[in-house]
Amino acid sequence: MSQDEATAPAVRSPIAPPAGGVDTPPVPMKRIAIASCMGTTIEFYDFFIYGTAAALVFPTVFFPALGAAAGTVASFATFAVAFVARPVGAILFGHFGDRIGRKRTLISTLLLMGIATVLIGLLPGAASIGVAAPILLVLLRFAQGFAVGGEWAGATLLTAEYAPPGQRGRYALFPQLGPAIAFFLSSGTFLVSGLVLGYGDETFLTYGWRIPFILSILLVGVGLYVRLKIEETPVFEQARKAAATAPATRAPFVEAFRGQTREILLGAGSSTLFFAFFYMGTAYLTSYGTSPTGANLPRPLVLGLGMIASVFFATAIVLASIYSDRFGRRKVIMLSTAVGVPWALVLFPILDIGTAAAFGIGLTITLIIFGISYGPLGAFLPELFRTRYRYTGAGLAYNLAGILGGAIPPLVAGPLAASFGGIAIGVMLAVIAAFSFVCTAVLVETRGKSLDA
């Protein structure tokens, strides 16, 4: 054992036998936290570099015949494909996560995401292979969404099921930090690539944008090493032993829907706000900030502001997660959704000022509101479901919200803005925030709930 692991907080299995039985060795929580955080960072890095590329280069590389406006819409349509794939991935990987274990399933999602991302970086453009280019792009994007659909639930279960009593929110924040770190890294790699190669010249459009995709293979290697070092969660091991002596049960997907349909649907509704705010902030606002019809700011400036906003985003996740152990998950999430309604209505009037400061403020506050909601979610959704189908139930709720909040808003934002102005997007986001507030209010508080059931 390393010196770091020897001094890190450790927990004993919450279902270990009493004194006199065979006890399980303590598990360093530092190792669990790093494994869950690195995994979601890598998965979301791969996911977000696609969103950045969809805003900056894909309209030109894969949809040149459509023109700037239609090419951007088509590009974000491919972005939305992943959200359709995510519930499918949640069902399949959730099945194996609930049957064979969290660890093996998480290794599979990591490898699938890494392979799909590298292949996107190697994919020829429409100028080289014609219509086959966007078709292959859609297929690889589907694979990305398929992998992420199985990643989030497993990573959060890893920390939630290991966390000491009363500290589940604190430890569940580590996988939740992944998107903030990933947004910082994805913006940074595009910023450096563009500064070195130039954003508008042929070099960047030909291969410069590919560098972040291909470099992801290095992160995948590190993540795979870390995940191979962790053990299966004790809560799952107990459930698997119980299942071995019990009659055969239905598939986790069927069980989850038959047993907790209400929690799946309300959990999805509760989660819709942060998807809408986050993907509007990371994908659509990147396009809006650089567009001549939007803020018309230099690309390096927009990417740099995104990196700064991600720091505030991460801080919001940490504080919200910790305070959810004290005040409850529902209260913290409801605070975020309540603040989201008025903020959505003033967001685009602020952005329309057209200055770098206005854009930075709009992006940063949007991500902070999202972070306040997202932080407690790593404990909230796992706590809603029973162990035998927790991977499936939490994953379904999370990824159904991805369709409602992550796929639809960025796709319709462009046409809405063109027809009615930016305020129409604000109204849409305000309605989503109000919807999430109601769904969260209807759910029960889960802080302090045992995960052994």
C-alpha positions in Angstrom: 0.0 0.0 0.0 1.3 3.5 -0.9 2.0 6.1 1.8 -0.9 8.2 0.5 -3.3 5.3 0.8 -2.0 4.5 4.2 -3.0 7.9 5.5 -6.2 8.4 3.5 -9.6 8.0 5.1 -10.7 4.4 4.9 -14.0 2.7 5.5 -14.9 -0.8 6.5 -17.7 -2.5 4.7 -21.0 -1.3 6.2 -22.3 -4.8 6.0 -19.2 -6.5 7.4 -19.7 -9.3 9.9 -19.6 -8.5 13.6 -16.6 -9.2 15.8 -15.8 -12.8 15.8 -16.6 -13.2 12.1 -14.4 -12.7 9.1 -14.0 -9.0 8.6 -13.3 -7.2 5.3 -10.1 -5.0 5.0 -10.7 -1.3 5.1 -10.9 0.4 1.8 -9.1 3.7 1.3 -11.7 6.3 0.3 -9.1 8.3 -1.4 -8.7 5.5 -4.0 -12.4 5.3 -4.5 -12.7 9.0 -4.9 -9.9 9.3 -7.4 -11.2 6.3 -9.5 -14.7 7.8 -9.7 -13.5 11.3 -10.4 -11.0 10.3 -13.0 -13.5 8.1 -14.8 -16.2 10.8 -15.1 -13.6 13.4 -16.1 -12.3 11.2 -18.9 -15.8 10.3 -20.1 -17.1 13.8 -20.0 -13.9 15.2 -21.5 -14.5 13.0 -24.5 -18.1 14.1 -24.5 -17.4 17.8 -24.3 -14.7 18.1 -26.9 -17.4 16.9 -29.3 -19.7 19.7 -28.1 -16.9 22.3 -28.6 -16.0 20.9 -32.0 -19.7 20.9 -32.9 -19.8 24.6 -32.2 -16.5 25.6 -33.8 -15.6 23.3 -36.7 -18.0 20.5 -37.5 -20.4 22.7 -39.6 -17.4 23.4 -41.9 -15.8 19.9 -41.9 -18.8 17.6 -42.0 -21.7 19.8 -43.3 -20.1 22.3 -45.8 -22.9 22.0 -48.3 -25.5 23.3 -45.9 -24.1 26.7 -45.3 -23.2 28.3 -41.9 -26.7 28.4 -40.3 -28.0 25.1 -41.4 -24.6 23.4 -40.9 -24.6 24.6 -37.3 -28.1 23.1 -36.8 -27.0 19.8 -38.3 -23.9 19.8 -36.2 -25.9 20.2 -33.0 -28.3 17.5 -34.2 -25.4 15.1 -34.2 -24.6 16.4 -30.7 -28.1 15.5 -29.6 -27.9 11.9 -31.0 -25.8 11.0 -28.0 -28.6 11.9 -25.6 -31.0 9.5 -27.4 -28.3 6.8 -27.0 -27.8 7.5 -23.3 -31.0 5.8 -22.0 -30.2 2.8 -24.2 -26.7 2.6 -22.6 -28.3 3.1 -19.2 -30.5 0.0 -19.7 -27.7 -2.2 -21.1 -24.9 -1.2 -18.8 -27.3 -0.9 -15.9 -28.3 -4.5 -16.4 -24.7 -5.7 -16.2 -23.9 -3.2 -13.4 -26.7 -4.7 -11.3 -25.9 -8.3 -12.3 -22.1 -8.6 -12.6 -20.9 -5.6 -10.7 -20.1 -1.8 -10.8 -16.3 -2.2 -11.5 -16.4 -4.4 -14.6 -19.2 -2.3 -16.1 -17.3 0.9 -15.6 -14.2 -0.5 -17.3 -16.4 -1.3 -20.3 -17.9 2.1 -20.5 -14.5 3.7 -20.3 -13.0 1.7 -23.1 -16.0 2.2 -25.4 -15.9 6.0 -24.9 -12.2 6.1 -25.5 -12.3 4.1 -28.7 -15.2 6.1 -30.2 -13.6 9.4 -29.4 -10.2 8.5 -31.0 -12.0 7.3 -34.1 -13.8 10.6 -34.4 -10.4 12.3 -34.3 -9.3 10.1 -37.2 -12.5 10.5 -39.2 -12.1 12.1 -42.7 -14.3 15.1 -43.5 -17.0 15.4 -46.1 -14.5 16.8 -48.6 -12.7 13.4 -48.6 -15.4 10.8 -48.3 -18.6 12.7 -49.0 -21.9 11.7 -47.2 -20.2 8.8 -45.5 -18.4 11.3 -43.2 -21.5 12.7 -41.4 -23.0 9.2 -41.3 -20.0 7.7 -39.5 -19.9 10.8 -37.3 -23.4 10.1 -36.1 -22.6 6.4 -35.4 -19.5 7.3 -33.4 -21.5 10.0 -31.5 -24.1 7.3 -30.7 -21.4 5.1 -29.3 -20.2 8.0 -27.1 -23.7 8.6 -25.7 -24.1 4.8 -25.2 -21.0 4.7 -23.1 -21.9 7.8 -21.0 -25.3 6.3 -20.4 -23.7 3.6 -18.4 -20.9 5.6 -16.8 -22.5 8.1 -14.5 -24.7 5.8 -12.5 -21.8 3.4 -11.9 -19.3 6.1 -10.9 -21.8 7.7 -8.4 -22.7 4.3 -7.0 -19.1 3.5 -6.4 -18.7 6.4 -4.0 -22.2 6.4 -2.6 -22.1 2.7 -1.7 -18.7 3.0 -0.1 -19.2 6.4 1.7 -19.2 6.5 5.5 -22.6 7.2 7.2 -23.5 10.9 7.1 -20.9 11.7 4.5 -22.5 10.4 1.3 -22.9 13.8 -0.2 -19.3 14.7 0.6 -17.9 11.7 -1.1 -20.4 11.5 -3.9 -19.2 14.9 -5.1 -16.0 13.4 -6.6 -17.7 11.8 -9.7 -19.7 15.0 -9.9 -16.5 17.1 -10.3 -15.8 15.2 -13.5 -17.8 17.5 -15.8 -16.3 20.7 -14.4 -12.7 19.3 -14.8 -13.6 18.0 -18.2 -15.0 21.3 -19.4 -11.8 23.0 -18.3 -9.6 20.5 -20.1 -11.7 20.4 -23.3 -11.8 24.2 -23.5 -8.1 24.3 -22.8 -7.0 21.8 -25.4 -9.0 23.6 -28.1 -7.6 26.9 -26.9 -4.0 25.7 -27.1 -4.6 23.9 -30.5 -6.2 27.0 -31.9 -3.5 29.4 -30.7 -0.7 27.2 -32.1 -2.4 26.4 -35.4 -4.8 29.3 -35.9 -8.6 29.1 -35.7 -9.5 30.2 -39.2 -6.9 28.6 -41.4 -6.9 25.3 -43.2 -4.4 23.7 -40.8 -6.8 23.9 -37.9 -9.8 22.8 -39.9 -7.9 19.9 -41.5 -6.2 18.4 -38.4 -5.9 20.9 -35.6 -9.3 20.1 -34.1 -8.4 16.4 -34.1 -5.7 16.7 -31.5 -8.0 16.9 -28.4 -9.8 13.7 -29.7 -6.7 11.7 -30.3 -5.0 12.8 -27.0 -7.9 11.4 -25.1 -6.3 8.0 -25.5 -3.7 9.0 -22.9 -6.4 9.9 -20.3 -8.2 6.6 -21.0 -5.0 4.7 -20.2 -4.7 6.4 -16.9 -8.3 5.9 -16.0 -8.2 2.3 -16.9 -5.2 1.7 -14.6 -7.0 3.5 -11.7 -10.2 1.5 -12.1 -8.5 -1.8 -12.3 -7.1 -1.1 -8.8 -10.5 -0.7 -7.1 -12.7 -3.4 -5.5 -16.4 -4.1 -5.9 -18.6 -2.2 -3.5 -19.6 -4.1 -0.3 -23.3 -3.2 -0.7 -23.4 -4.8 -4.2 -21.5 -7.9 -2.9 -24.1 -8.4 -0.2 -26.9 -8.1 -2.7 -25.2 -10.5 -5.1 -24.8 -13.1 -2.4 -28.5 -12.7 -1.4 -29.5 -13.1 -5.0 -27.5 -16.3 -5.3 -29.8 -18.0 -2.7 -33.0 -16.4 -3.8 -35.3 -17.3 -6.7 -34.4 -15.8 -10.1 -35.7 -12.3 -10.6 -36.7 -10.2 -13.5 -34.2 -8.1 -15.5 -33.2 -5.0 -13.5 -34.8 -2.8 -16.1 -38.2 -4.5 -15.7 -37.9 -4.6 -11.9 -37.0 -0.9 -11.8 -39.9 0.2 -13.9 -42.4 -2.1 -12.1 -41.1 -1.2 -8.6 -40.2 2.5 -8.8 -41.6 4.1 -12.0 -42.5 7.2 -10.0 -38.9 7.7 -8.8 -37.5 7.2 -12.3 -39.8 9.7 -13.9 -39.7 12.3 -11.1 -35.9 11.8 -10.8 -35.6 12.5 -14.5 -37.8 15.6 -14.1 -35.7 16.8 -11.1 -32.5 16.4 -13.2 -33.7 18.2 -16.3 -32.6 21.7 -15.2 -28.9 20.9 -14.8 -28.8 19.2 -18.2 -30.4 22.2 -19.9 -28.3 24.8 -18.1 -25.0 22.8 -18.5 -25.3 21.9 -22.2 -26.6 25.3 -23.1 -23.6 26.7 -21.3 -20.9 24.4 -22.6 -22.2 23.8 -26.2 -24.7 26.4 -27.4 -23.1 29.4 -25.6 -19.7 28.5 -27.1 -21.4 28.8 -30.5 -23.3 31.9 -29.5 -20.2 33.6 -28.2 -18.3 33.2 -31.4 -21.1 33.7 -33.9 -21.5 37.0 -35.8 -25.2 36.9 -35.0 -24.4 36.3 -31.3 -21.8 37.9 -29.1 -19.2 37.8 -32.0 -16.3 37.4 -29.6 -12.9 35.9 -30.5 -12.7 32.2 -30.1 -9.7 32.2 -27.8 -11.6 34.6 -25.5 -14.7 32.5 -25.4 -12.7 29.3 -24.6 -10.7 31.1 -22.0 -13.9 32.4 -20.3 -15.1 28.8 -20.4 -12.1 27.7 -18.4 -12.6 30.4 -15.8 -16.3 29.6 -15.5 -15.5 25.9 -14.9 -13.5 26.8 -11.8 -16.6 28.5 -10.3 -18.7 25.6 -11.5 -16.5 23.1 -9.6 -16.6 25.2 -6.5 -20.4 25.2 -6.6 -20.5 21.4 -6.9 -18.2 21.0 -3.9 -20.1 23.3 -1.6 -23.6 22.1 -2.7 -22.6 18.4 -2.2 -21.2 19.1 1.3 -24.2 21.2 2.4 -26.6 18.5 1.2 -25.3 16.3 4.0 -26.4 19.0 6.4 -29.6 20.5 4.9 -30.8 17.6 2.7 -30.5 16.9 -1.1 -34.0 18.2 -1.9 -33.5 21.6 -0.4 -30.3 22.3 -2.2 -31.6 21.1 -5.5 -34.8 23.1 -5.1 -32.7 26.2 -4.3 -30.9 25.8 -7.7 -34.1 25.3 -9.6 -35.9 28.2 -7.9 -33.0 30.6 -8.8 -32.9 29.2 -12.3 -36.3 30.6 -13.2 -35.5 34.3 -13.0 -31.9 33.8 -14.1 -33.1 32.2 -17.4 -35.2 35.2 -18.2 -32.4 37.7 -17.8 -29.6 35.5 -19.3 -29.9 36.5 -22.9 -30.6 40.2 -22.3 -27.2 40.1 -20.4 -25.5 38.2 -23.2 -26.9 40.6 -25.8 -24.9 43.4 -24.3 -22.2 41.9 -26.4 -19.1 42.4 -24.2 -16.7 39.9 -23.0 -17.6 40.7 -19.4 -21.3 40.2 -20.1 -20.6 36.8 -21.8 -18.4 35.7 -18.9 -21.0 36.6 -16.3 -23.8 34.9 -18.2 -21.8 31.7 -18.7 -20.4 31.6 -15.1 -23.7 32.1 -13.3 -25.4 29.6 -15.5 -22.8 27.0 -14.6 -22.9 27.9 -10.9 -26.7 27.4 -10.8 -26.2 24.0 -12.6 -23.4 23.1 -10.1 -25.6 23.7 -7.1 -28.2 21.3 -8.5 -25.6 18.8 -9.9 -23.5 18.4 -6.7 -26.2 16.7 -4.5 -27.4 14.5 -7.4 -24.5 12.1 -7.0 -26.1 11.0 -3.7 -29.7 11.8 -4.4 -30.5 9.6 -7.3 -28.7 6.5 -5.9 -30.5 6.9 -2.6 -33.8 6.8 -4.4 -33.5 3.2 -5.6 -33.1 -0.3 -4.2 -29.7 -2.1 -4.4 -30.7 -4.8 -6.8 -31.6 -2.4 -9.6 -29.9 0.8 -8.3 -27.5 1.1 -11.3 -30.4 0.7 -13.7 -32.8 3.0 -11.9 -30.4 5.9 -11.3 -29.0 5.6 -14.8 -32.4 5.7 -16.4 -33.6 8.7 -14.4 -30.4 10.6 -15.2 -30.3 9.8 -18.9 -34.0 10.4 -19.5 -33.3 13.8 -18.1 -30.5 14.1 -20.7 -33.0 13.8 -23.5 -35.3 16.4 -22.0 -32.7 18.9 -20.9 -29.6 18.1 -22.9 -30.8 17.1 -26.4 -33.8 19.2 -27.1 -32.8 22.7 -25.8 -29.5 23.1 -27.8 -31.2 21.7 -30.9 -34.2 24.1 -30.8 -32.2 27.1 -29.4 -31.0 28.3 -32.8 -34.4 28.3 -34.5 -36.0 29.9 -31.5 -33.4 32.7 -31.4 -33.7 33.3 -35.1 -37.5 33.5 -35.0 -38.1 35.3 -31.6 -34.8 36.4 -30.3 -32.7 35.2 -27.4 -35.5 35.9 -24.9 -37.4 32.9 -26.3 -34.5 30.6 -25.2 -34.7 32.2 -21.8 -38.4 31.5 -21.5 -37.7 27.8 -22.5 -35.0 27.5 -19.8 -37.3 29.1 -17.2 -40.1 26.6 -17.9 -37.6 23.8 -17.6 -36.3 25.2 -14.2 -39.9 25.4 -12.9 -40.6 21.9 -14.1 -37.6 20.6 -12.2 -38.5 22.5 -9.1 -42.0 20.8 -9.0 -40.6 17.3 -9.6 -37.9 17.7 -6.9 -40.5 19.0 -4.4 -42.7 15.9 -4.9 -39.8 13.5 -4.2 -38.9 12.5 -0.7 -35.8 13.6 1.2 -33.1 10.8 1.0 -30.4 12.1 3.3 -29.6 9.5 5.9 -31.3 6.7 4.0 -29.5 3.3 4.2 -28.3 1.8 0.9 -28.3 -1.8 2.1 -31.9 -2.4 1.0 
